[in-house]
Amino acid sequence: MNAPGETHEHAGRRAARIYALIFILLATGITATGYVYYSRFAQHYRAKVEQDLTTIGDQKVRELVQFRRVRLADAAILFKNASFSALIRRLLEEPKDVDTRRQLEIWMEKYRQAGAYDVVRLLDAHGVTQLSSPAGLTPVTSVVLLRLPEILRSGQVTFQDFHRNEFDHRVYLDLLIPVLDEQHADRPLGVLYLRIDPTVAFFPALARWPIPTATAESKLVRRDGDAVLYLSELRTRKGTLLNERVPLTDTARTAVMAVLGRQGIVHGVDKPGNPVVGYVRAVPDSPWFLVLREEDAEAYAPVREQLWLTIGLVAALLVGSAVGFLALWRGERVRFYRNREKAAVERERLVASLQQALAEVKTLSGLLPICSYCKKIRDDGNFWHNVESYMTEHSDITFSHGMCPDCMRKHHPEFADEVLNRG
């Protein structure tokens, strides 16, 4: 049989194990809940980032397609326009025809202002400027002059892509419309040259972002041999327009992914050690590729903030739970020691009571010196006591006085028989 102290110790250890098991289960539950909550938050937020990029990218692709369609629609108004061709033929035949020249100048000026073109030129079949709005321009760039024979031969409207003018070193887009003789459609008269300055409206619209951002940007690229050529300035680095090239072997770059045929959301870098999330897509009916990118550090900043918040909350709950269970365990230990002390006190009291009882039993069980005549008992102090007082003092016996039948007949014979018969 175990001693009481051992039983209490065993109970204390068992309680400690139970508390530890409950804390482990609770801590596991808190950690798992925090992990699941953070994982779902991160998943939903990443999906939101990707959806935002997709929405913005699709909208910008529609704007780029619309830009080209509007420019080509402008060209369609003039291409194979008999009235316009007749005016140009008369001007080329009679350069001094003031009325014809004036009509064309008015028309070209209005068209330039209405169509957002910075220059409108009329070139003859040899590339010589016959008329321009505004007047007094620098010579025609060699890029256009080199394309002129091909345009006159094909008789098709040409959208000249981004190129740098060697005279003012600026970048332009051109719309080149062949002018054909209305009487002899196979005979080209010249080319109407509409120049577009992309810095006026095109680049600002491309760079515009619908929400405040520190790193997000949209850029335009095209393939140039075995490299990707940037057609717009980078937000973080100037001078990249028609200067920045990235080899197609650098497949981690989002621009390279776009040129190699990737579509939609991509994850890569825009420079070594700078991860980005991007959206890439080819612009229909053009050599352009749209690349949207945002640095991971900004795009997923709320995810990292939520991670630290979740870690802090889980840590606080774990610490709070640990403190709570420690308090409960300490309270249990305090109760254990109090109960053990109480049991020890009770045990000591019981032992003392038993010892006293044994002592009293021993006193009453020994030889008692008693007088042969008066029946008084002598104590250890050599004093004589009657039986009633001695027994009352040395035991828990209490006497009640009565009269036996013999004494009744001896001392009260007159009514002894009546009392004894009645009893």
C-alpha positions as CSV (number, residue, x, y, z in Angstrom):
1,M,0.0,0.0,0.0
2,N,1.4,3.5,-1.0
3,A,2.0,6.1,1.6
4,P,-0.2,9.2,1.5
5,G,2.8,11.4,0.4
6,E,3.6,9.1,-2.4
7,T,-0.1,9.1,-3.5
8,H,-0.2,12.9,-3.6
9,E,3.2,13.0,-5.5
10,H,1.8,10.6,-8.1
11,A,-1.4,12.6,-8.4
12,G,0.7,15.8,-8.9
13,R,2.8,14.3,-11.6
14,R,-0.3,12.9,-13.4
15,A,-1.9,16.4,-13.2
16,A,1.3,18.0,-14.7
17,R,1.2,15.5,-17.6
18,I,-2.4,16.2,-18.3
19,Y,-1.8,20.0,-18.3
20,A,1.2,19.5,-20.6
21,L,-0.8,17.3,-23.0
22,I,-3.7,19.8,-23.0
23,F,-1.3,22.7,-23.7
24,I,0.4,20.8,-26.5
25,L,-3.0,20.1,-28.1
26,L,-4.1,23.7,-27.7
27,A,-0.8,25.1,-29.0
28,T,-1.0,22.8,-32.0
29,G,-4.6,24.0,-32.7
30,I,-3.6,27.7,-32.4
31,T,-0.6,27.2,-34.7
32,A,-2.6,25.2,-37.2
33,T,-5.4,27.8,-37.2
34,G,-2.9,30.6,-37.7
35,Y,-1.2,28.8,-40.6
36,V,-4.5,28.0,-42.3
37,Y,-5.7,31.6,-41.9
38,Y,-2.5,33.1,-43.2
39,S,-2.4,30.6,-46.1
40,R,-5.9,31.5,-47.2
41,F,-5.2,35.2,-46.8
42,A,-2.0,34.9,-48.9
43,Q,-3.8,32.8,-51.6
44,H,-6.7,35.2,-51.9
45,Y,-4.5,38.3,-51.9
46,R,-2.1,36.9,-54.5
47,A,-5.2,36.1,-56.6
48,K,-6.3,39.7,-56.2
49,V,-2.9,41.0,-57.3
50,E,-3.0,38.8,-60.3
51,Q,-6.6,39.8,-61.1
52,D,-5.7,43.5,-60.8
53,L,-2.7,43.1,-63.1
54,T,-4.8,41.1,-65.6
55,T,-7.6,43.7,-65.6
56,I,-5.1,46.6,-66.1
57,G,-3.2,44.7,-68.7
58,D,-6.3,43.8,-70.7
59,Q,-7.4,47.4,-70.6
60,K,-4.1,48.7,-71.8
61,V,-4.0,46.2,-74.7
62,R,-7.5,47.4,-75.7
63,E,-6.2,51.0,-75.6
64,L,-3.1,50.1,-77.8
65,V,-5.3,48.2,-80.3
66,Q,-7.7,51.2,-80.4
67,F,-4.8,53.6,-80.9
68,R,-3.6,51.7,-84.0
69,R,-7.2,51.3,-85.3
70,V,-7.8,55.1,-85.0
71,R,-4.6,55.9,-86.8
72,L,-5.3,53.4,-89.6
73,A,-8.9,54.7,-89.8
74,D,-7.4,58.2,-90.4
75,A,-5.3,56.7,-93.2
76,A,-8.3,54.9,-94.6
77,I,-10.1,58.3,-95.1
78,L,-7.2,59.5,-97.3
79,F,-6.1,56.3,-99.0
80,K,-7.5,56.0,-102.5
81,N,-9.5,59.2,-101.9
82,A,-10.1,60.5,-105.5
83,S,-10.7,64.1,-104.5
84,F,-7.6,64.2,-102.3
85,S,-5.5,62.5,-105.0
86,A,-6.8,65.0,-107.6
87,L,-5.6,67.9,-105.5
88,I,-2.2,66.4,-105.0
89,R,-1.9,65.6,-108.7
90,R,-2.7,69.2,-109.6
91,L,-0.2,70.5,-107.1
92,L,2.6,68.3,-108.4
93,E,1.7,69.2,-112.0
94,E,1.4,72.9,-111.2
95,P,3.5,73.7,-108.1
96,K,2.7,77.4,-108.5
97,D,-1.1,76.8,-108.3
98,V,-1.8,79.0,-105.3
99,D,-5.4,77.9,-104.9
100,T,-4.6,74.2,-104.8
101,R,-1.7,74.7,-102.5
102,R,-3.9,76.8,-100.2
103,Q,-6.6,74.1,-100.1
104,L,-4.1,71.4,-99.2
105,E,-2.4,73.5,-96.6
106,I,-5.7,74.2,-94.8
107,W,-6.7,70.6,-95.0
108,M,-3.4,69.4,-93.7
109,E,-3.4,71.8,-90.8
110,K,-6.9,70.8,-89.7
111,Y,-6.0,67.2,-90.1
112,R,-2.8,67.6,-88.0
113,Q,-4.7,69.3,-85.2
114,A,-7.7,67.0,-85.2
115,G,-5.6,63.8,-85.5
116,A,-3.0,64.5,-82.8
117,Y,-0.2,64.4,-85.4
118,D,2.7,66.8,-84.8
119,V,3.8,66.8,-88.5
120,V,1.9,66.3,-91.8
121,R,4.1,66.2,-94.9
122,L,3.4,65.6,-98.5
123,L,6.4,63.8,-100.2
124,D,6.6,63.3,-103.9
125,A,7.8,60.0,-105.4
126,H,11.4,61.0,-104.9
127,G,11.0,61.8,-101.2
128,V,11.1,65.6,-101.6
129,T,8.8,67.5,-99.3
130,Q,6.3,69.4,-101.4
131,L,4.1,70.6,-98.6
132,S,4.2,70.4,-94.8
133,S,2.3,71.5,-91.7
134,P,3.8,73.2,-90.0
135,A,6.2,74.7,-92.5
136,G,10.0,75.0,-92.2
137,L,10.7,71.5,-90.9
138,T,14.0,69.6,-90.7
139,P,14.6,67.0,-93.5
140,V,12.8,63.8,-93.5
141,T,14.4,61.0,-91.4
142,S,16.3,58.4,-93.3
143,V,14.1,55.7,-91.8
144,V,11.1,57.0,-93.8
145,L,13.2,57.6,-97.0
146,L,14.4,54.1,-97.0
147,R,10.9,52.7,-96.7
148,L,9.5,55.0,-99.5
149,P,10.3,52.8,-102.5
150,E,8.7,49.8,-100.9
151,I,5.6,51.8,-99.9
152,L,5.2,53.2,-103.4
153,R,5.7,49.8,-104.9
154,S,3.2,48.0,-102.7
155,G,0.6,50.8,-102.6
156,Q,-0.3,49.9,-99.1
157,V,-0.7,52.0,-96.0
158,T,2.3,51.5,-93.6
159,F,2.5,52.0,-89.9
160,Q,6.1,52.8,-89.3
161,D,7.1,51.5,-85.8
162,F,9.1,53.4,-83.2
163,H,12.3,54.9,-84.6
164,R,14.8,57.6,-83.7
165,N,15.0,60.7,-85.8
166,E,18.7,61.4,-86.6
167,F,18.1,65.2,-86.7
168,D,16.5,65.9,-83.4
169,H,17.3,62.5,-81.8
170,R,13.7,62.0,-80.7
171,V,11.6,58.9,-81.1
172,Y,8.5,59.0,-83.4
173,L,5.8,56.8,-84.9
174,D,4.8,57.4,-88.5
175,L,1.7,56.7,-90.7
176,L,2.7,56.5,-94.4
177,I,-0.1,56.7,-96.9
178,P,0.6,56.2,-100.6
179,V,-1.1,58.7,-102.8
180,L,-2.2,57.1,-106.1
181,D,-3.3,58.9,-109.3
182,E,-7.1,58.8,-109.4
183,Q,-6.9,58.4,-113.2
184,H,-4.1,55.7,-113.2
185,A,-4.3,53.8,-110.0
186,D,-1.1,51.9,-110.7
187,R,0.9,55.2,-110.8
188,P,1.9,56.5,-107.4
189,L,2.1,60.3,-106.9
190,G,3.8,60.3,-103.6
191,V,3.3,59.6,-99.9
192,L,1.4,61.5,-97.2
193,Y,3.6,61.3,-94.1
194,L,1.8,61.7,-90.7
195,R,4.2,61.8,-87.8
196,I,3.2,60.9,-84.3
197,D,5.1,62.2,-81.2
198,P,4.5,59.4,-78.6
199,T,5.5,61.6,-75.7
200,V,2.4,63.8,-76.1
201,A,-0.3,61.2,-75.4
202,F,0.9,57.7,-76.2
203,F,3.6,57.2,-73.5
204,P,1.6,59.1,-70.7
205,A,-1.4,56.8,-71.4
206,L,0.9,53.7,-71.4
207,A,2.6,54.7,-68.1
208,R,-0.7,55.7,-66.4
209,W,-1.5,53.4,-63.5
210,P,-5.1,53.4,-62.0
211,I,-4.0,53.1,-58.4
212,P,-1.1,54.7,-56.5
213,T,2.1,52.7,-56.7
214,A,5.8,53.0,-56.1
215,T,7.1,50.2,-58.4
216,A,4.4,49.1,-60.8
217,E,4.8,50.1,-64.5
218,S,3.8,49.1,-67.9
219,K,6.2,49.0,-70.8
220,L,6.2,48.1,-74.5
221,V,8.8,45.9,-76.1
222,R,9.4,44.1,-79.5
223,R,11.7,41.5,-80.8
224,D,14.9,42.8,-82.4
225,G,16.9,39.8,-83.7
226,D,18.1,37.7,-80.8
227,A,17.1,40.4,-78.2
228,V,14.2,42.3,-76.7
229,L,14.1,46.0,-77.5
230,Y,12.4,48.4,-75.1
231,L,10.0,50.8,-76.8
232,S,9.3,52.9,-73.7
233,E,11.2,54.4,-70.9
234,L,11.6,52.4,-67.7
235,R,10.3,54.0,-64.5
236,T,13.5,53.4,-62.6
237,R,16.0,54.1,-65.3
238,K,15.9,56.7,-68.1
239,G,17.5,56.4,-71.5
240,T,16.1,52.9,-72.2
241,L,13.8,53.9,-75.1
242,L,15.2,52.1,-78.2
243,N,18.5,51.7,-76.3
244,E,17.8,48.9,-73.8
245,R,18.2,45.4,-75.1
246,V,17.9,42.1,-73.3
247,P,19.2,38.9,-74.8
248,L,16.5,36.2,-75.4
249,T,18.7,33.8,-73.4
250,D,17.8,35.7,-70.2
251,T,14.5,33.8,-69.8
252,A,14.0,35.0,-66.2
253,R,13.1,38.5,-67.5
254,T,9.4,39.2,-67.9
255,A,10.1,41.0,-71.2
256,V,11.8,38.0,-72.6
257,M,8.9,35.8,-71.5
258,A,6.5,38.0,-73.4
259,V,8.5,37.9,-76.6
260,L,9.0,34.1,-76.4
261,G,5.2,33.6,-76.3
262,R,4.2,33.6,-72.6
263,Q,0.7,35.0,-71.9
264,G,-0.9,36.2,-68.7
265,I,0.6,36.2,-65.2
266,V,4.3,35.5,-64.9
267,H,6.8,35.6,-62.1
268,G,10.4,36.6,-62.9
269,V,12.9,39.4,-62.5
270,D,13.4,42.8,-64.1
271,K,17.0,42.9,-63.0
272,P,19.2,40.4,-61.0
273,G,17.9,39.9,-57.5
274,N,14.7,41.9,-57.9
275,P,11.7,39.5,-58.2
276,V,8.6,40.8,-59.8
277,V,5.1,39.6,-60.6
278,G,4.0,40.5,-64.1
279,Y,1.4,40.3,-66.8
280,V,2.5,39.9,-70.4
281,R,0.6,39.8,-73.6
282,A,1.1,40.3,-77.3
283,V,-0.7,43.3,-78.8
284,P,-2.8,42.0,-81.7
285,D,-1.9,43.1,-85.3
286,S,1.3,44.7,-84.2
287,P,5.0,43.8,-83.4
288,W,4.4,45.0,-79.8
289,F,4.3,43.1,-76.6
290,L,2.9,44.7,-73.4
291,V,4.7,44.0,-70.1
292,L,3.2,45.0,-66.8
293,R,5.3,44.4,-63.7
294,E,5.3,45.2,-60.0
295,E,8.0,44.3,-57.5
296,D,7.1,41.5,-55.2
297,A,8.2,43.7,-52.2
298,E,5.3,46.1,-53.0
299,A,2.8,43.7,-54.6
300,Y,2.8,41.3,-51.6
301,A,3.7,43.7,-48.8
302,P,0.2,43.1,-47.2
303,V,0.9,39.4,-47.3
304,R,4.2,39.9,-45.4
305,E,2.5,42.2,-43.0
306,Q,-0.2,39.7,-42.4
307,L,2.4,37.0,-41.9
308,W,4.1,39.0,-39.1
309,L,0.7,39.9,-37.6
310,T,-0.3,36.2,-37.6
311,I,3.0,35.2,-36.1
312,G,2.7,37.8,-33.4
313,L,-0.9,36.8,-32.7
314,V,-0.1,33.1,-32.5
315,A,2.9,33.8,-30.3
316,A,0.8,36.0,-28.0
317,L,-1.9,33.3,-27.8
318,L,0.8,30.6,-27.1
319,V,2.5,32.7,-24.4
320,G,-0.9,33.5,-22.9
321,S,-1.9,29.9,-22.9
322,A,1.5,28.9,-21.4
323,V,1.1,31.5,-18.7
324,G,-2.5,30.4,-18.0
325,F,-1.5,26.7,-17.8
326,L,1.5,27.5,-15.7
327,A,-0.8,29.4,-13.3
328,L,-3.2,26.5,-13.2
329,W,-0.4,24.1,-12.6
330,R,1.1,26.2,-9.9
331,G,-2.4,26.6,-8.3
332,E,-2.7,22.8,-8.4
333,R,0.7,22.4,-6.8
334,V,-0.2,24.9,-4.1
335,R,-3.4,23.0,-3.4
336,F,-1.4,19.8,-3.4
337,Y,1.1,21.0,-0.8
338,R,-1.7,22.5,1.3
339,N,-3.6,19.2,1.2
340,R,-0.4,17.4,2.0
341,E,0.3,19.7,4.9
342,K,-3.3,19.4,6.1
343,A,-3.0,15.6,5.8
344,A,0.2,15.7,7.8
345,V,-1.4,17.8,10.5
346,E,-4.4,15.5,10.6
347,R,-2.1,12.5,10.8
348,E,-0.1,14.0,13.7
349,R,-3.4,14.8,15.5
350,L,-4.6,11.3,15.0
351,V,-1.3,9.9,16.2
352,A,-1.4,12.1,19.3
353,S,-5.0,11.0,19.9
354,L,-4.1,7.4,19.6
355,Q,-1.1,7.8,21.8
356,Q,-3.3,9.5,24.4
357,A,-5.9,6.7,24.1
358,L,-3.2,4.1,24.5
359,A,-1.8,5.9,27.5
360,E,-5.2,6.0,29.1
361,V,-5.9,2.3,28.2
362,K,-2.5,1.5,29.8
363,T,-3.4,3.4,33.0
364,L,-6.7,1.6,33.4
365,S,-5.4,-1.8,32.5
366,G,-2.6,-1.8,35.2
367,L,-3.0,-2.9,38.9
368,L,-5.1,-0.4,40.9
369,P,-4.4,-0.2,44.6
370,I,-8.0,-0.3,46.1
371,C,-9.0,-0.3,49.8
372,S,-10.5,-3.6,50.9
373,Y,-13.1,-1.9,53.0
374,C,-14.1,1.5,51.6
375,K,-13.1,0.6,48.0
376,K,-11.2,3.9,47.4
377,I,-8.4,3.8,44.9
378,R,-4.9,5.3,45.4
379,D,-3.3,7.3,42.6
380,D,0.4,7.8,41.7
381,G,0.5,10.8,44.1
382,N,-0.5,8.5,47.0
383,F,-3.9,10.2,47.3
384,W,-7.1,8.1,47.8
385,H,-10.1,8.7,45.6
386,N,-13.5,7.1,45.4
387,V,-14.1,4.9,42.5
388,E,-16.4,7.3,40.6
389,S,-14.0,10.3,40.7
390,Y,-11.0,8.2,39.8
391,M,-12.6,6.6,36.8
392,T,-14.1,9.8,35.6
393,E,-10.6,11.5,35.8
394,H,-8.7,8.8,34.1
395,S,-11.2,7.7,31.4
396,D,-14.1,8.8,29.4
397,I,-16.5,7.0,31.7
398,T,-19.4,8.9,33.2
399,F,-21.3,7.4,36.1
400,S,-25.1,7.4,36.6
401,H,-26.3,6.3,40.0
402,G,-28.9,3.8,40.7
403,M,-29.7,0.9,43.2
404,C,-29.4,-2.8,42.8
405,P,-32.2,-5.1,44.1
406,D,-30.2,-6.3,47.1
407,C,-29.5,-2.8,48.3
408,M,-33.1,-1.8,47.6
409,R,-34.3,-4.6,50.0
410,K,-31.6,-3.9,52.5
411,H,-32.0,-0.1,52.7
412,H,-35.7,0.3,51.7
413,P,-37.6,-2.8,52.6
414,E,-40.9,-0.9,53.0
415,F,-41.4,-0.4,49.3
416,A,-38.7,-2.6,47.8
417,D,-41.1,-5.3,46.7
418,E,-43.5,-2.8,45.1
419,V,-40.7,-1.0,43.2
420,L,-39.0,-4.2,42.1
421,N,-42.3,-5.8,40.9
422,R,-43.2,-2.7,39.0
423,G,-39.8,-2.4,37.3
